[in-house]
Amino acid sequence: MENKVIETKGLTKYFYDPIKFQVLKEINMSVTNGEFVSIVGKSGCGKSTLLYLLSTMDTDYEGQLLIKNELITGKTDQELAIIRNEKIGFVFQFHYLLSEYNVLRNVMLPGLKLRKYSEKEIENRAIEHLTTLDMLDQAFKMPHQLSGGQKQRVAIARALINDPLIIMGDEPTGNLDKKNSDLVFDIFKKLTLEKKQTLLIVTHDNDFAKKTNRIITMEDGKIIS
């Protein structure tokens, strides 16, 4: 059996504002361990909506969502919050770093919330990730002192802190220039090759998508390839 990290069966989603509109139609997909997958498609095709369902942040859907062969559909908000923090790392178009904390603390926060390790151990792990991402020299700076590309690298380190099963990205290079986009791609590629990290990235950047292991193309709420 393939080692599926995430899987959907007949995932269907409606919006009701102002009228009932089907935004996702019977989505059947899976991502296996260590895969680097991109989701592409025109604006409004449903790719970001799909990512929010997969990330468990939106639970208003029909069909089933499984993470590591465990049915996630129907779990309580509290259970989902634990699953999100423990099993899923997020990297968005905007970095969402907290301005009142330095870089090191920002990276540590999801680890402190999960409490799987002691604070000292979480700090050591944060330092390790910042070293990997060539950001250790920025550890005690505040977010406003960093460039856009540096902030995104901090966001990636933060996404890695709890050893997630999968990292999900919503346009993680959308705000970056070509040089920094390439840098972020190289970081992702290195994570899959060296750490067998699973990645699922929604992107408008076709150059980025072409370099991933597999492309999922969406159109009008359906997967077409």
C-alpha positions as CSV (number, residue, x, y, z in Angstrom):
1,M,0.0,0.0,0.0
2,E,1.2,3.5,-0.8
3,N,2.1,5.6,2.2
4,K,-0.6,8.2,1.9
5,V,-0.1,11.3,4.1
6,I,-3.4,12.9,3.0
7,E,-6.4,11.6,1.0
8,T,-9.8,12.9,0.0
9,K,-12.8,10.9,-1.1
10,G,-15.6,12.7,-3.0
11,L,-14.8,16.1,-1.4
12,T,-17.5,18.6,-2.3
13,K,-17.9,22.2,-1.1
14,Y,-20.7,24.8,-1.6
15,F,-20.7,28.5,-1.0
16,Y,-24.1,30.0,0.0
17,D,-23.5,33.7,-0.5
18,P,-25.6,35.1,-2.1
19,I,-26.8,31.9,-3.8
20,K,-25.8,28.3,-3.5
21,F,-22.8,27.7,-5.6
22,Q,-20.7,24.5,-5.9
23,V,-17.0,25.4,-5.6
24,L,-15.5,21.9,-5.3
25,K,-16.9,18.9,-7.2
26,E,-16.1,15.3,-6.0
27,I,-12.4,15.8,-5.4
28,N,-10.5,12.5,-5.1
29,M,-6.8,12.9,-4.5
30,S,-3.9,11.8,-2.4
31,V,-0.4,12.8,-1.5
32,T,2.1,10.2,-0.5
33,N,5.0,10.5,1.9
34,G,8.0,12.6,0.7
35,E,6.1,13.9,-2.4
36,F,6.4,17.6,-3.5
37,V,3.1,18.4,-5.1
38,S,1.8,21.6,-6.6
39,I,-1.8,22.6,-7.3
40,V,-2.3,25.0,-10.2
41,G,-5.3,26.5,-12.0
42,K,-6.8,29.9,-12.9
43,S,-8.0,32.2,-10.2
44,G,-11.3,31.1,-8.8
45,C,-10.9,27.4,-9.8
46,G,-11.1,26.3,-6.1
47,K,-7.4,25.5,-5.4
48,S,-7.2,27.7,-2.2
49,T,-10.6,26.5,-1.1
50,L,-9.3,22.9,-1.4
51,L,-6.2,23.7,0.6
52,Y,-8.3,25.1,3.4
53,L,-10.4,21.9,3.5
54,L,-7.2,19.8,3.5
55,S,-5.7,21.9,6.3
56,T,-8.8,21.2,8.4
57,M,-9.4,25.0,8.8
58,D,-12.7,24.7,7.0
59,T,-14.9,21.7,8.0
60,D,-18.1,22.6,6.0
61,Y,-17.9,20.1,3.2
62,E,-19.3,16.8,1.9
63,G,-17.1,13.7,1.5
64,Q,-14.2,12.5,3.5
65,L,-10.7,13.7,4.5
66,L,-8.1,11.3,5.8
67,I,-4.7,12.0,7.3
68,K,-2.4,9.0,7.5
69,N,-5.4,6.7,6.9
70,E,-7.3,8.2,9.9
71,L,-10.7,9.8,9.1
72,I,-10.5,13.5,10.0
73,T,-14.1,14.4,8.9
74,G,-16.4,14.8,11.8
75,K,-13.8,15.5,14.5
76,T,-14.4,18.3,17.0
77,D,-12.8,21.7,16.7
78,Q,-10.5,20.9,19.7
79,E,-9.3,17.6,18.1
80,L,-8.7,19.4,14.8
81,A,-6.7,22.2,16.5
82,I,-4.4,19.5,17.9
83,I,-4.1,17.7,14.5
84,R,-3.3,21.0,12.8
85,N,-0.6,21.9,15.3
86,E,1.0,18.5,15.3
87,K,0.7,17.2,11.8
88,I,0.5,20.2,9.4
89,G,2.9,23.0,8.9
90,F,1.7,26.2,7.1
91,V,3.4,28.7,4.8
92,F,1.2,31.4,3.4
93,Q,1.7,34.2,0.9
94,F,2.0,36.6,3.9
95,H,4.4,35.3,6.6
96,Y,2.2,36.1,9.6
97,L,5.1,36.6,12.0
98,L,4.2,38.2,15.3
99,S,5.8,41.6,15.4
100,E,6.2,41.6,19.2
101,Y,8.5,38.6,19.2
102,N,12.0,38.1,17.7
103,V,12.7,35.6,14.9
104,L,13.7,32.8,17.3
105,R,10.6,33.1,19.4
106,N,8.4,33.2,16.3
107,V,9.8,29.9,15.2
108,M,9.3,28.4,18.6
109,L,5.7,29.4,19.1
110,P,3.9,26.4,17.6
111,G,6.3,24.1,19.5
112,L,5.5,25.9,22.8
113,K,1.8,25.5,22.0
114,L,2.1,21.8,21.3
115,R,4.3,21.1,24.4
116,K,5.8,17.9,23.0
117,Y,9.3,19.0,24.0
118,S,10.7,21.2,26.8
119,E,11.2,24.9,26.1
120,K,15.0,24.4,25.9
121,E,14.6,21.5,23.4
122,I,12.2,23.6,21.3
123,E,14.7,26.4,21.3
124,N,17.5,24.0,20.1
125,R,15.2,22.7,17.4
126,A,14.4,26.3,16.3
127,I,18.1,27.1,16.1
128,E,18.7,24.0,14.1
129,H,16.0,24.9,11.5
130,L,17.2,28.5,11.3
131,T,20.7,27.2,10.7
132,T,19.4,24.9,7.9
133,L,17.7,28.0,6.3
134,D,20.8,30.2,6.7
135,M,18.9,32.5,9.1
136,L,20.7,31.9,12.4
137,D,22.5,35.3,12.2
138,Q,19.0,36.9,12.2
139,A,17.6,34.9,15.2
140,F,17.4,37.9,17.6
141,K,16.1,40.4,15.1
142,M,12.5,41.5,15.1
143,P,10.4,40.7,12.0
144,H,10.3,44.4,10.8
145,Q,14.1,44.2,10.4
146,L,14.0,41.4,7.8
147,S,13.5,41.4,4.1
148,G,10.5,39.7,2.5
149,G,12.6,36.7,1.5
150,Q,14.0,36.4,5.0
151,K,10.5,36.6,6.6
152,Q,9.4,33.7,4.4
153,R,12.4,31.6,5.4
154,V,11.5,32.2,9.1
155,A,7.9,31.2,8.3
156,I,9.3,27.9,6.8
157,A,11.4,27.3,9.9
158,R,8.2,27.9,12.0
159,A,6.3,25.4,9.9
160,L,8.9,22.7,10.5
161,I,9.2,23.1,14.3
162,N,6.7,20.3,15.2
163,D,8.0,17.8,12.6
164,P,4.8,18.0,10.6
165,L,3.6,15.1,8.3
166,I,2.9,17.6,5.6
167,I,3.7,21.3,4.9
168,M,1.0,23.1,3.0
169,G,1.7,26.4,1.2
170,D,-0.8,28.9,-0.2
171,E,1.1,31.0,-2.8
172,P,4.3,31.0,-0.6
173,T,6.3,32.8,-3.3
174,G,3.4,35.1,-4.3
175,N,5.0,38.2,-2.7
176,L,8.6,37.4,-3.6
177,D,10.8,38.4,-6.5
178,K,12.3,35.8,-8.8
179,K,15.5,35.4,-6.8
180,N,13.7,34.8,-3.5
181,S,11.1,32.6,-5.2
182,D,13.9,30.4,-6.5
183,L,15.5,30.4,-3.0
184,V,12.2,29.3,-1.4
185,F,11.8,26.6,-4.0
186,D,15.3,25.3,-3.4
187,I,14.6,25.1,0.4
188,F,11.4,23.1,-0.3
189,K,13.3,20.8,-2.7
190,K,16.0,20.2,-0.1
191,L,13.5,19.4,2.5
192,T,11.9,16.7,0.3
193,L,15.3,15.2,-0.7
194,E,17.1,15.3,2.6
195,K,14.3,15.1,5.2
196,K,11.6,13.2,3.1
197,Q,9.3,16.1,4.0
198,T,5.9,16.0,2.2
199,L,4.8,19.3,0.6
200,L,1.6,20.4,-1.0
201,I,1.8,23.9,-2.5
202,V,-0.9,26.0,-4.2
203,T,0.8,28.3,-6.7
204,H,0.2,30.6,-9.7
205,D,3.9,30.4,-10.6
206,N,4.1,27.9,-13.5
207,D,7.9,27.8,-13.3
208,F,7.7,26.8,-9.6
209,A,5.1,24.1,-10.4
210,K,7.0,22.6,-13.3
211,K,9.9,21.8,-10.9
212,T,7.8,19.9,-8.4
213,N,7.4,16.1,-8.4
214,R,3.7,16.3,-9.5
215,I,1.2,18.9,-10.7
216,I,-2.5,18.7,-9.8
217,T,-4.4,21.0,-12.3
218,M,-7.8,22.3,-11.3
219,E,-10.5,23.9,-13.4
220,D,-14.1,24.9,-12.3
221,G,-13.8,23.1,-9.0
222,K,-12.6,19.8,-10.4
223,I,-9.2,18.1,-10.8
224,I,-8.6,17.8,-14.6
225,S,-5.1,16.2,-14.4
